[in-house]
Amino acid sequence: MSSGENLDKRISRRRLLKIIAVAGGATAASTMLPNKWAKPVVEVGVLPAHAQVSPTVEVTATATLEPVIIVTCHLANADQQQTLIRPTDTVETYAIIRTTRPNIESIELQMALSVDGLVLETDRGVAVIGPDNDPNEATYRPSDIDLTPFNLNPGDRLTATFSFVDPGDGADVCSRASTIASP
C-alpha cells in the first residue's frame, strides 16, 4: 500500500461527522419528495364581498356609506384679496366633515401640505361637532402656513390632503391642489 492510498483511507472524526450529516440530510429530504411528480393544483374560488380587495381609486364621500365623511376641503391664499398662490404667500386650509353617527362630539383629522408629492408640513387637530349652526357638521382648520421657507417655484403643484387619524372614524380623503403662480 502506498502512502497516497494510506492518506485516502484515513478520515478524521470531523470529516466523518460531516459526511454522515450530509448523507442523513439527503436521505431525509428524499423521503419527503413524492414518488411521481404531478402538475400543481390551483384552486380558484370567490371571496366574500367583505374580503375582496378593490383597486385604489379616489374615494368620493357619500353620507349613506360612511357615518362620518369629509364633505369638502379648501386650499387658498390666506389674503382674501388674492386668488393666486405665490411662492412667498401664506395659505389657509380647512376641511368640513359631516356625521350621521349619534352622540359624536369630535373627530380627529390630519392634514398634509405637499408639493409635487413631497410633504412640506403636517398638522393634526380636532373638529368639534355641533357648536355651529348644523349639529352634524364641523370644521377642522389648521394654522395658516407661510410658504416662504419652502423655496417653491412657479409651476410647482401645491396640495393639501385631509384624512381621518383613526380609520374607524372614516376612510375617505379630500385633496385640494393649486399651481404656484409667478411672484
N, C-alpha and C positions, 0 to 999 in steps of 0.2 A: 504494500500500500504506500503510495507516495504521500509527501507532506501536504499537497493540494487537496487530495481526497480526504485526508485526515481533518483539515480545516472545515471542509464542507459538511462532514458528519457531526461536528461538534456544534451544538446550539446552546446559547445561553438561556437562562430561565426567562429573562425579559423578552427575548425574541420568541420563545415558545409560548409565552402568555399572549403576545400579540397575534400569533398565528391562530391560537385557539379562539381568541375573541373575534377575529375576522371570520373564521370558519363558522363559529356559532351564530354570528350575526347574519351571515349569508343563509344559513340553514333556517333560522327563524323567519327571515324575510320571505324565503321560498314557500314556507307553509302558509303565508298569508295571501299569496297570489292565487288567482283562480286557475283551475285546470285548463280551461279554454277561454280565450278572450272573446268578448261579445261587444256589440255596439252599445255605446252608452244610452241609457234610457232617460229621456227628458219628459217630465210630466208637466203638462200645461193645464192651468186651472184659472178660474176667475176669482179675483179678490173681492171681498165685500166692499161696498161703497166707502166705508169709513177707513179702509186700509189702502185704498188706491192712492197713488201719487199723481198729482196733476203737474203739467208743465208750468214753469214760472211765467206768470203774466202779471200785468199791473192790475191791482185789485181796485174795483170801483165799489165804494161803500154803499150799502143798501140797508136801510133801517130794519127791514124784515129779516135779514140774515144774521146780523150781529146785534147784541144788546147794547153795545157801545161802539160808535163809529166816529171817524174824523169826517166831519161834513165838508170842511174846506180848510185850506191853509193859504198863507199870504207871505210874500216877499216883496218889499218895495223900499224905495228911498225913504229914509226917516223924515226928510224935509218934504212935507206935503206939497210944497210948491213945485217939486221936480218929479217927473215921471221916469226919467232915466236913472240908472245906477252907474256912477263913475268910480274909478279906482280909489278915490280919496273920500268917498261918501260914507255915511253911516246908514246902515239898513235896519229895518224893523221886520220882524217876523211874528206870526201868530197862527194858531190853529183853533178851530171851533169844533167841539165834539158834541154829540147828542147821544142820549141814552134812553132806552126803553126799560132798563133794569130798575126795579123799585128799590128805594132806600139807599141809593148810591149818593155819597156826599162829595167824593173827589176821585179823580183818576190821575195817575202819574204818567206824564208823557216825556218824550225826549226829542230834541231837535239836533240835526247835524247840518252845518253850513259847509258846503264843499264847492270847490272849483275844479271843473273837469275831472271829477271823481276823487280828488284829494281833499280830505276833511280838514277844514281850517279851524272850526270852532264847534263845540258841542255844548248843549245845555239840557238840563233835566229839571222838570218842575211839575207842579200840581195844578190841575184845572178843578176849581171848586164848582160843583154843580148847583144851580138854583139861585144864587144870590141876585142875578139879574132878572130881566123880565120873564124869560122862559125857564120854568122849573126843571126842564130836561136838557138844557144846554149849558155849556161852559166854555170859556176861552182860556187857552194857555198862551201867554205872551212872554217870551224870554226877553232879557235886556237887549237894547239895541246894540249892534255890532259895528265898530269902526273898521272899515276895510283898509285904511292907510297902511298898517303894519304888514299886510299880506303881499304888498307889491304886485297887485293884479295888473293885467294888461288889457287894453281894449280888445274885445273879441272873446275873452275868457267867459266860460259859461258858469255862472254862479247858481247854486241850487240849495234850497232849504228843504230838508226832508223831515217830516214828523212821523213818529211811530209811538206805540204804547211800550212802556217799560216792561209791564207784565203781559205776556201774550195771552193770558187768561182774560184780560180786560177787553181785548180786541186784536184783530190780526191785520187790519188794513193800515196802509201807509199813504201819506199825502205828500206830494212834492210840488214845489213851485220853482221855476227857473227863470233867469234873466241873463241876457248877454251884456257884459260890461261895455259901456259906451266910452267914446273918446272924451278926455277931460275938457 
